[in-house]
Amino acid sequence: MISLHEIRRRGVHVLLISSFLSATLLAQSSEVSLRGQVTDQSGAVVPGIPVGLIGPGGAVREATTEGSEGRYVFRDLPAGTYTLRVHVKGFADVEKPGVVIVRGQPQLVDVRLVVVMEQQEVTVKAEEAPSVSVSSGNNASAVTLQGADLEALSDDPTDLQADLAVGRSL
């Protein structure tokens, strides 16, 4: 037969173990309030980007898209209306206001990013172009052919080259 002392001792053990297990289960059971997936305009997932959530009173929370599925999760959000924001270089900023969170009703908000071209400005300054002088004083070594001298040159390119190479006086 079991003594009263033994029953009490076992009862205390059962009570302690059940208290410990229920506290552990409560700590592990965080409730998903908001989740979603971030993709680009082609439907490809975009992992590793920050997703911001602005809550009532301006409180800001942040999650990061994880894994190869580009998913984000916000847990244990207080009830209220939130704004979801995603800002990634190379994509247009996304802001989704009016995300209503109700305890026990997880929301799904997927985000599709659109690629944007970055604006670049290039300024070209014109510098003064080099000038060529046509005055005879600046071209002392140049030979000027005029009138009959020009007409005496051959029309055939090979003969013309030979005439000019010999440096014949016209």
KANORJO-V42028 format. One record per backbone hydrogen bond with DSSP energy under -1.0 kcal/mol. NH is the residue of the N-H (numbers start at 1). CO is the residue of the C=O. E is the energy in kcal/mol with one decimal. If there is no record, write none. Layout:
# KANORJO-V42028
NH,CO,E + NH,CO,E
This chain:
# KANORJO-V42028
7,3,-2.0 + 8,4,-2.2 + 9,5,-2.3 + 10,6,-2.4 + 11,7,-2.5 + 12,8,-2.4 + 13,9,-1.9 + 14,10,-2.6 + 15,11,-2.3 + 16,12,-2.5 + 17,13,-2.7 + 18,14,-2.5 + 19,15,-2.1 + 20,16,-2.4 + 21,17,-2.6 + 22,18,-2.3 + 23,19,-2.1 + 24,20,-2.1 + 25,21,-2.6 + 26,22,-2.2 + 27,23,-1.9 + 28,24,-1.5 + 29,25,-1.0 + 30,28,-1.2 + 33,74,-2.4 + 34,74,-2.1 + 35,107,-2.2 + 36,72,-1.8 + 38,70,-2.6 + 39,111,-2.6 + 40,44,-2.7 + 43,40,-2.0 + 46,38,-2.3 + 48,65,-1.9 + 51,63,-3.4 + 52,85,-3.1 + 53,61,-2.7 + 54,83,-2.9 + 55,59,-3.7 + 58,55,-2.1 + 61,53,-2.6 + 63,51,-2.5 + 65,49,-2.5 + 66,71,-2.6 + 71,66,-1.2 + 72,36,-2.4 + 74,34,-3.3 + 76,31,-3.5 + 80,101,-1.9 + 82,99,-2.9 + 83,54,-2.2 + 84,96,-2.4 + 85,52,-3.0 + 86,94,-2.4 + 91,88,-2.1 + 92,114,-3.0 + 94,86,-2.5 + 96,84,-3.1 + 99,82,-2.6 + 101,80,-3.2 + 105,102,-2.3 + 107,33,-2.6 + 109,35,-2.5 + 111,37,-2.8 + 113,39,-3.4 + 116,90,-2.0 + 142,139,-1.4 + 149,146,-1.8 + 151,147,-1.8 + 152,148,-1.6 + 153,150,-1.0 + 160,156,-2.7 + 161,157,-2.1 + 162,158,-1.9 + 163,159,-2.6 + 164,160,-2.4 + 165,161,-2.2 + 166,162,-2.0 + 167,163,-1.0 + 168,163,-1.2
